[in-house]
Amino acid sequence: MSNKAPEKEQDQRQDQGEEGQRQDQSLRIQILVYRCMGIDLWSPTRANDRTWLTLVTMGPLFLFMLPMFLAAHEYITQVSQLSDTLGSTFASMLTLVKFLLFCYHRRKFVGLIYHIRGILDNEIRVWPDARAIVDVENESDQMLSLTYTRCFGLAGIFAAIKPFVGIVVSLIRGDEIHLELPHNGVYPYDLQVVVWYVPTYLWNVMASYSAVTMALCVDSLLFFFTYNVCAIFKIAKHRMIHLPAVGGREELEGLVQVLLLHQKGLRIADHIADKYRPLIFLQFFLSALQICFIGFQVADLFPNPQSLYFIAFVGSLLIALFIYSKCGENIKSASLDFGNGLYESNWTDFSPPTKRALLIAAMRAQRPCQMKGYFFEASMATFSAIVRSAMSYIMMLRSFNA
């Protein structure tokens, strides 16, 4: 008996180690970007936050809204300057709304993280094969989050070096050097004076960093939610397929457990769609406008080296729209795919009470979960429609400029 106790403790330590390793594979990027904002993602309150870092990071972007609004008013008759200004203005507004909405619903978002992880951990204990599904979804989430972070970081870097590209081009051409900023703005002083230009340039860079970091916080958290909800649906499907046809009460109880898991996934997906509905609407609407304005800059400046910044900016917008659309498409496909699991199960061998329950479940599985922005669905079809419309608007803006 003394030998069994150490073996049991060793097994528990091994299980805890495996669980810790699995948890380390999820939320790594999300935790990192939230730490850059001074926020502890594991805490539903601000007890463990570094509030000073949050204020220092958000402050430059809040203050930067005034110069951008003044610039939009001043360049109202200049299509080229106005399109550049409005692109940055919309991006900043969208980022601020995203992050403020997270702060408002923070307790619910953090509670949802723990709720999802609790469901998945329980499923792994009940059905060990679920671990492989969860690991695959978490790896996909982290890969997508990392790609998204790199794309937005690249856009921020291009914004920071854009003024220096203009200076180098002027030196090569022998033109007079004109100091420019990463983003258009109107200031009450002369930017051609180095003493004023340097702090204003640093202000622009800090505002870009704030916008990129806050956008990554909210968007990468959406990736975690969608992929883990898809994991719940996939686990429910696989448990349904492997449900043994043993008949009697045991068979019916097994089906009930699978259907309860599917129901939990549906509730979580609806909750996520409800909280992200205003963000999806703003993301698609403002991104469509940004693509029009910034795409016009690309067409107007190409092949000027300064167009590289706008190309990176448009690329990051398209990637953001594509990923939002892909997340909506993933949840829709995973929820519908549970119906395929019902047909792939051993339903012909089930008892009559189980078959009657399956009939109700099959009817519900025909209605997919959808992430909507009030008037439209976040899907690949919507993404394609926005890109096509944006191309038409770019041609219209070019005709106005001509």
C-alpha positions as CSV (number, residue, x, y, z in Angstrom):
1,M,0.0,0.0,0.0
2,S,3.0,2.3,0.7
3,N,4.1,1.7,-2.9
4,K,0.8,2.7,-4.4
5,A,0.7,6.1,-2.7
6,P,3.9,7.4,-4.4
7,E,2.8,6.0,-7.7
8,K,-0.6,7.8,-7.4
9,E,1.2,11.1,-6.5
10,Q,3.5,10.6,-9.4
11,D,0.6,10.1,-11.8
12,Q,-1.1,13.2,-10.4
13,R,2.1,15.2,-10.9
14,Q,2.4,13.9,-14.5
15,D,-1.3,14.8,-15.2
16,Q,-0.7,18.3,-13.8
17,G,2.4,18.7,-15.9
18,E,0.6,17.6,-19.1
19,E,-2.3,20.0,-18.2
20,G,0.2,22.8,-17.6
21,Q,1.9,22.1,-20.9
22,R,-1.4,22.1,-22.8
23,Q,-2.4,25.4,-21.2
24,D,0.9,26.9,-22.2
25,Q,0.0,26.2,-25.8
26,S,-3.1,28.4,-25.6
27,L,-3.4,32.2,-25.1
28,R,0.3,32.8,-25.3
29,I,0.0,35.6,-27.9
30,Q,-3.1,37.0,-26.2
31,I,-1.4,37.2,-22.8
32,L,1.6,38.9,-24.3
33,V,-0.3,41.6,-26.1
34,Y,-2.4,42.3,-23.0
35,R,0.7,42.6,-20.9
36,C,2.0,45.2,-23.3
37,M,-1.2,47.1,-22.4
38,G,-0.6,46.5,-18.7
39,I,-3.5,44.2,-18.3
40,D,-3.6,40.8,-16.6
41,L,-5.9,38.7,-18.8
42,W,-6.4,36.1,-16.1
43,S,-8.0,38.6,-13.8
44,P,-11.5,39.9,-14.1
45,T,-10.6,43.0,-12.2
46,R,-7.8,45.6,-12.3
47,A,-6.2,44.3,-9.1
48,N,-3.2,42.9,-10.9
49,D,-3.0,45.5,-13.7
50,R,-0.3,48.1,-14.3
51,T,-2.7,51.0,-14.7
52,W,0.1,53.4,-15.4
53,L,1.2,51.4,-18.4
54,T,-2.4,51.2,-19.8
55,L,-2.7,55.0,-19.5
56,V,0.7,55.7,-21.0
57,T,-0.1,53.4,-23.9
58,M,-3.6,54.7,-24.6
59,G,-2.9,58.4,-23.9
60,P,-1.0,59.2,-27.1
61,L,-3.8,57.7,-29.3
62,F,-6.5,59.6,-27.5
63,L,-4.7,62.9,-27.8
64,F,-3.8,62.1,-31.4
65,M,-7.5,62.2,-32.4
66,L,-7.6,66.0,-32.3
67,P,-4.8,66.7,-34.9
68,M,-6.4,64.1,-37.2
69,F,-9.9,65.6,-37.0
70,L,-8.4,69.0,-37.7
71,A,-6.5,67.6,-40.6
72,A,-9.6,66.0,-42.0
73,H,-11.4,69.4,-41.8
74,E,-8.5,71.3,-43.5
75,Y,-8.1,68.8,-46.4
76,I,-11.8,68.5,-47.1
77,T,-11.3,69.6,-50.7
78,Q,-8.1,67.7,-51.4
79,V,-8.9,64.1,-52.2
80,S,-5.4,62.7,-51.8
81,Q,-4.7,64.3,-48.4
82,L,-8.2,63.6,-47.2
83,S,-8.0,59.9,-48.0
84,D,-4.7,59.5,-46.2
85,T,-6.1,61.4,-43.1
86,L,-9.4,59.5,-43.0
87,G,-7.7,56.2,-43.3
88,S,-5.7,56.8,-40.1
89,T,-8.6,58.5,-38.4
90,F,-11.0,55.5,-38.9
91,A,-8.3,53.0,-37.8
92,S,-7.7,55.0,-34.6
93,M,-11.4,55.3,-33.9
94,L,-12.0,51.6,-34.5
95,T,-9.2,50.6,-32.2
96,L,-10.4,52.8,-29.4
97,V,-13.9,51.5,-29.6
98,K,-12.6,47.9,-29.6
99,F,-10.5,48.3,-26.5
100,L,-13.0,50.4,-24.6
101,L,-15.7,47.7,-25.3
102,F,-13.3,45.1,-23.9
103,C,-12.7,47.1,-20.8
104,Y,-16.5,47.5,-20.4
105,H,-17.2,43.7,-20.7
106,R,-13.9,42.6,-19.2
107,R,-15.4,40.6,-16.4
108,K,-17.6,38.7,-18.8
109,F,-14.8,38.1,-21.3
110,V,-12.5,36.7,-18.6
111,G,-15.3,34.6,-17.1
112,L,-15.9,33.2,-20.6
113,I,-12.2,32.2,-20.9
114,Y,-12.4,30.2,-17.7
115,H,-15.8,28.8,-18.6
116,I,-14.5,27.5,-22.0
117,R,-11.3,26.1,-20.5
118,G,-13.4,24.4,-17.8
119,I,-15.6,22.7,-20.4
120,L,-12.6,21.5,-22.4
121,D,-10.7,20.2,-19.4
122,N,-13.7,18.3,-18.3
123,E,-14.1,16.8,-21.7
124,I,-10.5,15.7,-21.8
125,R,-11.0,13.9,-18.5
126,V,-14.1,12.2,-19.7
127,W,-12.9,11.4,-23.2
128,P,-9.0,11.6,-23.5
129,D,-9.2,11.6,-27.3
130,A,-10.5,15.2,-27.0
131,R,-7.0,16.4,-26.1
132,A,-5.8,16.0,-29.7
133,I,-8.7,18.1,-31.0
134,V,-8.1,20.9,-28.4
135,D,-4.4,20.9,-29.1
136,V,-5.0,21.3,-32.9
137,E,-7.4,24.2,-32.4
138,N,-5.1,25.9,-29.9
139,E,-2.2,25.6,-32.3
140,S,-4.3,27.0,-35.1
141,D,-5.3,29.9,-32.8
142,Q,-1.7,30.7,-31.9
143,M,-0.5,30.5,-35.5
144,L,-3.3,32.8,-36.7
145,S,-2.6,35.2,-33.8
146,L,1.1,35.3,-34.5
147,T,0.5,35.9,-38.2
148,Y,-1.9,38.7,-37.4
149,T,0.5,40.3,-34.9
150,R,3.3,40.2,-37.5
151,C,1.1,41.8,-40.2
152,F,0.0,44.7,-37.9
153,G,3.5,45.1,-36.5
154,L,4.8,45.4,-40.1
155,A,2.2,48.0,-40.9
156,G,3.3,50.0,-37.8
157,I,7.0,49.7,-38.8
158,F,6.3,51.0,-42.3
159,A,4.4,53.9,-40.8
160,A,7.4,54.8,-38.6
161,I,9.9,54.7,-41.5
162,K,7.6,56.4,-44.1
163,P,9.0,59.9,-43.4
164,F,12.6,58.7,-43.7
165,V,11.8,57.1,-47.0
166,G,10.5,60.5,-48.2
167,I,13.7,62.2,-47.0
168,V,15.9,59.7,-48.8
169,V,14.0,60.1,-52.0
170,S,14.3,63.9,-51.8
171,L,18.1,63.6,-51.2
172,I,18.4,61.3,-54.2
173,R,16.4,63.6,-56.5
174,G,18.2,66.7,-55.2
175,D,14.9,68.2,-54.0
176,E,14.4,70.3,-51.0
177,I,13.9,68.2,-47.9
178,H,10.4,68.4,-46.4
179,L,9.8,66.8,-43.0
180,E,6.7,64.6,-42.9
181,L,5.0,62.6,-40.2
182,P,3.8,59.0,-40.3
183,H,0.2,60.3,-40.1
184,N,-1.4,63.5,-41.3
185,G,-2.4,66.0,-38.6
186,V,-2.7,69.8,-38.0
187,Y,-0.6,71.3,-35.3
188,P,-0.2,74.9,-34.0
189,Y,3.5,75.0,-34.8
190,D,5.9,74.6,-37.7
191,L,6.8,71.0,-38.2
192,Q,9.8,72.0,-40.4
193,V,11.6,73.1,-37.2
194,V,13.5,70.1,-35.8
195,V,12.8,71.0,-32.2
196,W,9.1,70.6,-32.9
197,Y,9.3,67.8,-35.4
198,V,11.1,65.3,-33.2
199,P,8.6,65.1,-30.3
200,T,5.7,65.2,-32.7
201,Y,7.2,62.3,-34.6
202,L,7.6,60.3,-31.4
203,W,4.0,61.1,-30.6
204,N,2.9,59.7,-33.9
205,V,5.0,56.5,-33.4
206,M,3.5,56.0,-29.9
207,A,0.0,56.5,-31.3
208,S,0.7,53.8,-33.9
209,Y,2.0,51.5,-31.2
210,S,-1.1,52.1,-29.2
211,A,-3.4,51.4,-32.1
212,V,-1.6,48.2,-33.1
213,T,-1.5,46.9,-29.6
214,M,-5.1,47.6,-28.7
215,A,-6.3,46.1,-31.9
216,L,-4.3,42.9,-31.3
217,C,-5.7,42.6,-27.8
218,V,-9.3,42.4,-28.8
219,D,-8.9,40.6,-32.2
220,S,-6.6,37.9,-30.9
221,L,-9.0,37.2,-28.0
222,L,-11.8,36.6,-30.7
223,F,-9.5,34.1,-32.3
224,F,-9.2,32.2,-29.0
225,F,-13.0,32.2,-28.5
226,T,-13.8,31.0,-32.0
227,Y,-11.3,28.2,-32.2
228,N,-12.1,26.8,-28.8
229,V,-15.8,26.9,-29.5
230,C,-15.1,25.0,-32.7
231,A,-13.2,22.5,-30.5
232,I,-16.3,22.0,-28.4
233,F,-18.4,21.4,-31.5
234,K,-15.8,19.0,-32.9
235,I,-15.6,17.1,-29.6
236,A,-19.4,16.7,-29.5
237,K,-19.3,15.4,-33.1
238,H,-16.6,12.8,-32.4
239,R,-18.3,11.7,-29.2
240,M,-21.5,11.3,-31.2
241,I,-19.8,9.2,-33.9
242,H,-18.3,6.9,-31.3
243,L,-21.4,6.7,-29.1
244,P,-21.9,2.9,-28.6
245,A,-25.3,1.4,-29.4
246,V,-25.7,-0.5,-26.1
247,G,-29.4,0.2,-25.8
248,G,-31.4,1.0,-22.7
249,R,-30.8,3.9,-20.2
250,E,-27.0,3.9,-20.6
251,E,-27.3,4.6,-24.3
252,L,-29.8,7.5,-23.9
253,E,-27.7,9.0,-21.1
254,G,-24.6,9.0,-23.3
255,L,-26.6,10.8,-26.0
256,V,-27.9,13.3,-23.5
257,Q,-24.3,14.1,-22.4
258,V,-23.3,14.7,-26.0
259,L,-26.3,16.9,-26.7
260,L,-25.6,18.9,-23.5
261,L,-22.1,19.5,-24.7
262,H,-23.4,20.7,-28.1
263,Q,-25.9,23.0,-26.3
264,K,-23.0,24.5,-24.3
265,G,-21.2,25.3,-27.5
266,L,-24.3,26.9,-29.0
267,R,-24.8,29.1,-26.0
268,I,-21.1,30.2,-25.9
269,A,-21.2,30.9,-29.6
270,D,-24.3,33.0,-29.3
271,H,-22.8,34.9,-26.3
272,I,-19.6,35.6,-28.3
273,A,-21.6,36.8,-31.3
274,D,-23.7,39.1,-29.1
275,K,-20.7,40.7,-27.5
276,Y,-18.8,41.1,-30.7
277,R,-21.7,42.2,-32.8
278,P,-21.0,46.0,-32.6
279,L,-17.3,45.3,-33.2
280,I,-18.0,43.2,-36.3
281,F,-20.3,45.9,-37.7
282,L,-17.6,48.6,-37.1
283,Q,-14.8,46.4,-38.3
284,F,-16.4,45.7,-41.6
285,F,-17.9,49.1,-42.2
286,L,-14.9,51.2,-41.3
287,S,-12.4,48.7,-42.9
288,A,-14.4,49.0,-46.2
289,L,-14.0,52.8,-46.0
290,Q,-10.3,52.5,-45.1
291,I,-9.6,50.2,-48.0
292,C,-11.2,52.7,-50.3
293,F,-9.2,55.7,-49.0
294,I,-5.9,53.9,-48.5
295,G,-6.3,51.9,-51.7
296,F,-6.6,55.2,-53.5
297,Q,-3.3,56.3,-52.0
298,V,-1.7,53.1,-53.3
299,A,-3.0,53.7,-56.8
300,D,-2.0,57.4,-56.7
301,L,1.5,56.9,-55.3
302,F,2.6,53.7,-57.0
303,P,5.5,53.0,-57.8
304,N,6.7,55.7,-55.4
305,P,8.6,54.0,-52.5
306,Q,6.2,55.8,-50.1
307,S,3.5,53.5,-51.4
308,L,5.0,50.6,-49.5
309,Y,3.5,51.9,-46.3
310,F,0.0,52.2,-47.8
311,I,0.4,48.7,-49.4
312,A,1.2,47.3,-45.9
313,F,-1.7,49.2,-44.4
314,V,-4.2,47.9,-47.0
315,G,-2.7,44.4,-46.5
316,S,-3.3,44.6,-42.8
317,L,-6.9,45.8,-43.3
318,L,-7.6,43.0,-45.8
319,I,-6.1,40.4,-43.4
320,A,-8.2,41.7,-40.5
321,L,-11.3,41.5,-42.6
322,F,-10.4,38.1,-43.9
323,I,-9.7,36.7,-40.4
324,Y,-13.0,38.1,-39.0
325,S,-14.8,36.5,-41.9
326,K,-12.9,33.3,-41.4
327,C,-13.7,33.2,-37.7
328,G,-17.4,33.5,-38.6
329,E,-17.1,30.9,-41.3
330,N,-15.4,28.5,-38.9
331,I,-18.1,28.7,-36.2
332,K,-20.8,28.3,-38.8
333,S,-19.1,25.2,-40.4
334,A,-18.3,23.6,-37.0
335,S,-21.9,24.0,-35.8
336,L,-23.4,22.6,-39.0
337,D,-20.8,19.8,-39.0
338,F,-22.3,18.4,-35.8
339,G,-25.3,17.4,-37.9
340,N,-23.0,15.3,-40.1
341,G,-21.9,13.6,-36.9
342,L,-25.4,12.5,-36.2
343,Y,-25.7,10.9,-39.6
344,E,-22.3,9.2,-39.2
345,S,-23.2,7.7,-35.8
346,N,-24.6,4.2,-35.3
347,W,-28.1,5.6,-35.3
348,T,-29.5,2.6,-37.1
349,D,-28.7,0.4,-34.1
350,F,-29.9,2.8,-31.4
351,S,-33.1,2.1,-29.4
352,P,-36.3,3.9,-30.3
353,P,-36.1,6.5,-27.4
354,T,-32.6,7.4,-28.6
355,K,-33.7,7.7,-32.2
356,R,-36.5,10.1,-31.2
357,A,-34.0,12.3,-29.3
358,L,-31.7,12.2,-32.4
359,L,-34.5,13.5,-34.6
360,I,-34.9,16.6,-32.4
361,A,-31.1,17.1,-32.4
362,A,-30.9,16.8,-36.2
363,M,-33.5,19.5,-36.6
364,R,-31.6,21.9,-34.3
365,A,-28.3,21.1,-36.1
366,Q,-29.6,22.5,-39.3
367,R,-29.6,26.0,-37.9
368,P,-25.9,27.2,-37.8
369,C,-24.4,29.6,-35.4
370,Q,-23.6,32.9,-37.1
371,M,-21.5,35.9,-36.2
372,K,-23.4,39.0,-37.5
373,G,-22.8,42.7,-37.6
374,Y,-26.5,43.6,-37.3
375,F,-27.2,43.8,-41.0
376,F,-24.8,41.2,-42.4
377,E,-23.0,38.0,-41.6
378,A,-19.2,37.7,-41.0
379,S,-18.5,35.2,-43.8
380,M,-16.3,34.8,-46.8
381,A,-19.1,35.9,-49.0
382,T,-19.3,39.2,-47.2
383,F,-15.5,39.6,-47.4
384,S,-15.6,39.1,-51.2
385,A,-18.4,41.6,-51.6
386,I,-16.6,44.2,-49.6
387,V,-13.4,43.8,-51.6
388,R,-15.3,44.1,-54.9
389,S,-17.1,47.2,-53.7
390,A,-13.9,48.8,-52.5
391,M,-12.3,48.4,-55.8
392,S,-15.2,50.2,-57.4
393,Y,-14.9,53.1,-54.9
394,I,-11.2,53.4,-55.5
395,M,-11.8,53.9,-59.2
396,M,-14.5,56.5,-58.4
397,L,-12.0,58.4,-56.1
398,R,-9.4,58.4,-58.8
399,S,-11.8,59.9,-61.3
400,F,-12.6,62.7,-58.7
401,N,-8.9,63.4,-58.2
402,A,-8.4,63.5,-62.0
